[in-house]
Amino acid sequence: MGKQKNKKNNKSGSSLPGKRSISGRIFSWFGMAVAKMCAKINYIGQENIPAQNPYVIAPNHQTYVDGLLVGKGLPKDHFEKFSALIGSDLKSNHGLIGKLIVPVSRGIEVERYGNPVRGLVMARRACNAGNILMVHPEGTRTHDGTLGPLQNGAAYIARAGKVPLIPVYIEGGFEVFSRHDKRPRFRNPKTGKKFIVNIIFGKALMPEDYSSPDEMTAALEDWLLERESEYFLKSEGLLRDLPRGVRKKKRKKPKRIRKSTAQSKI
């Protein structure tokens, strides 16, 4: 009876992220080495990182390696607990780099185009188990360097787990390794110099300060848009030219997960 119970418990927890594997450690080291060859990486606002875990991190989504860039800005012991919500198609549809991201990020899979509730439930459980969870609220990498409409899974998880939500703005990543690039770029063709990527940690959004996940997500969106405006203002004339057919889109009203489909199950 006891063996059956233990077997059941192991099965129920099998989807939670385990300890980062040796391959995950090797790939994370290699990924950061390449990133530092391409860009000078600065971390700003690290004093805003909570001293204790768990917490949720919500950065804009610019590159394949956003999670690695953000995770390496955390204290070393926090990176050991760092995990990320990832698309379930990452391993099958994104080539070698997609396969490498999984062990590095200790990924928790979520249906990108289907029902995300199961992935959010597992993310909440991972957070409750003491993990630091990264969630890209846009759900996909930017096409034009600007912030896309936000989903509110990050806010749901933070509120359900009663943990801080840390906003993060990744500044300049799109210039180095956008979704339009097959490989990272090593120099800014407009300056001839190495790129600069700033990872900016904002002050924690506390779940008790917001009446709903929608309200919390709106506060996150406001903060990210402020950082984006500041970045575009200081980088005028230095940003990459978008590929033919790609134009900066006008922002649309965010499509967020409704209370009726998520909150009752998380």
MOHU-V702630 format. One record per residue. N is the residue number from 1. RES is the residue in one letter. PSI is psi in degrees with one decimal (none if undefined). Layout:
BEGIN
<<N,RES,PSI> <N,RES,PSI>>
END
This chain:
BEGIN
<<1,M,-43.6> <2,G,-37.3> <3,K,-39.4> <4,Q,-39.5> <5,K,-43.7> <6,N,-39.3> <7,K,-41.7> <8,K,-41.9> <9,N,-39.8> <10,N,-39.1> <11,K,-41.7> <12,S,-26.7> <13,G,7.2> <14,S,-22.6> <15,S,-7.8> <16,L,146.1> <17,P,132.1> <18,G,-170.5> <19,K,141.8> <20,R,129.3> <21,S,167.4> <22,I,-41.2> <23,S,-38.1> <24,G,-38.3> <25,R,-41.4> <26,I,-45.7> <27,F,-34.9> <28,S,-40.0> <29,W,-47.1> <30,F,-43.4> <31,G,-42.6> <32,M,-33.0> <33,A,-43.3> <34,V,-41.4> <35,A,-40.0> <36,K,-22.7> <37,M,-32.5> <38,C,-33.7> <39,A,154.0> <40,K,119.3> <41,I,120.9> <42,N,141.2> <43,Y,124.4> <44,I,137.1> <45,G,24.3> <46,Q,-17.0> <47,E,-14.9> <48,N,-6.8> <49,I,126.6> <50,P,146.3> <51,A,-29.4> <52,Q,149.1> <53,N,160.9> <54,P,164.2> <55,Y,168.3> <56,V,138.1> <57,I,132.3> <58,A,91.3> <59,P,156.7> <60,N,160.9> <61,H,106.7> <62,Q,-36.4> <63,T,172.6> <64,Y,-31.1> <65,V,22.2> <66,D,-42.4> <67,G,-41.5> <68,L,-44.0> <69,L,-43.3> <70,V,-46.6> <71,G,-35.8> <72,K,-7.8> <73,G,-5.3> <74,L,160.3> <75,P,149.5> <76,K,-41.5> <77,D,-25.9> <78,H,-37.3> <79,F,-30.2> <80,E,-27.1> <81,K,2.8> <82,F,131.4> <83,S,163.7> <84,A,145.0> <85,L,122.9> <86,I,154.9> <87,G,138.5> <88,S,-15.6> <89,D,3.6> <90,L,-43.8> <91,K,-31.9> <92,S,-28.9> <93,N,2.6> <94,H,26.4> <95,G,-157.8> <96,L,-42.0> <97,I,-34.7> <98,G,-40.6> <99,K,-34.5> <100,L,-30.2> <101,I,-34.3> <102,V,-53.1> <103,P,-29.4> <104,V,-43.0> <105,S,-7.9> <106,R,55.6> <107,G,143.7> <108,I,119.3> <109,E,141.1> <110,V,144.0> <111,E,118.5> <112,R,-37.6> <113,Y,-1.2> <114,G,-147.0> <115,N,119.1> <116,P,-2.1> <117,V,-44.7> <118,R,-43.0> <119,G,-37.7> <120,L,-36.1> <121,V,-45.5> <122,M,-36.5> <123,A,-40.8> <124,R,-41.1> <125,R,-40.2> <126,A,-40.0> <127,C,-44.3> <128,N,-25.9> <129,A,2.7> <130,G,7.4> <131,N,152.2> <132,I,121.8> <133,L,126.1> <134,M,130.0> <135,V,122.0> <136,H,108.4> <137,P,-19.0> <138,E,-26.0> <139,G,-18.1> <140,T,160.7> <141,R,146.3> <142,T,144.5> <143,H,-27.1> <144,D,9.5> <145,G,-8.0> <146,T,161.7> <147,L,131.4> <148,G,176.4> <149,P,140.1> <150,L,137.5> <151,Q,162.0> <152,N,31.5> <153,G,-38.9> <154,A,-42.7> <155,A,-38.7> <156,Y,-45.7> <157,I,-43.8> <158,A,-42.9> <159,R,-41.1> <160,A,-37.9> <161,G,-7.4> <162,K,49.5> <163,V,159.1> <164,P,150.2> <165,L,119.1> <166,I,112.8> <167,P,140.0> <168,V,132.3> <169,Y,122.8> <170,I,114.7> <171,E,112.1> <172,G,-5.5> <173,G,-36.7> <174,F,-30.7> <175,E,-30.4> <176,V,-44.5> <177,F,75.6> <178,S,174.2> <179,R,-11.9> <180,H,-5.1> <181,D,138.9> <182,K,-22.3> <183,R,158.3> <184,P,153.9> <185,R,147.1> <186,F,-12.7> <187,R,145.5> <188,N,115.0> <189,P,-17.9> <190,K,-20.1> <191,T,-19.1> <192,G,6.7> <193,K,168.3> <194,K,145.3> <195,F,159.6> <196,I,126.2> <197,V,121.7> <198,N,130.3> <199,I,110.7> <200,I,116.2> <201,F,124.3> <202,G,173.0> <203,K,146.0> <204,A,138.1> <205,L,122.8> <206,M,130.6> <207,P,-31.2> <208,E,-11.8> <209,D,-1.4> <210,Y,142.4> <211,S,-16.2> <212,S,161.6> <213,P,-34.9> <214,D,-43.1> <215,E,-39.9> <216,M,-40.2> <217,T,-37.2> <218,A,-39.5> <219,A,-41.1> <220,L,-45.1> <221,E,-42.4> <222,D,-44.3> <223,W,-44.9> <224,L,-41.0> <225,L,-33.6> <226,E,-44.7> <227,R,-39.1> <228,E,-44.1> <229,S,-41.9> <230,E,-40.9> <231,Y,-46.7> <232,F,-33.6> <233,L,-45.3> <234,K,-14.8> <235,S,15.2> <236,E,128.9> <237,G,-6.5> <238,L,-4.9> <239,L,156.7> <240,R,151.6> <241,D,132.0> <242,L,148.8> <243,P,156.1> <244,R,134.4> <245,G,-10.7> <246,V,121.1> <247,R,152.0> <248,K,125.3> <249,K,149.7> <250,K,140.9> <251,R,138.1> <252,K,165.1> <253,K,129.4> <254,P,140.3> <255,K,106.1> <256,R,159.8> <257,I,128.0> <258,R,149.2> <259,K,-40.7> <260,S,-24.8> <261,T,-12.0> <262,A,-49.8> <263,Q,-36.5> <264,S,-17.1> <265,K,-1.6> <266,I,none>>
END
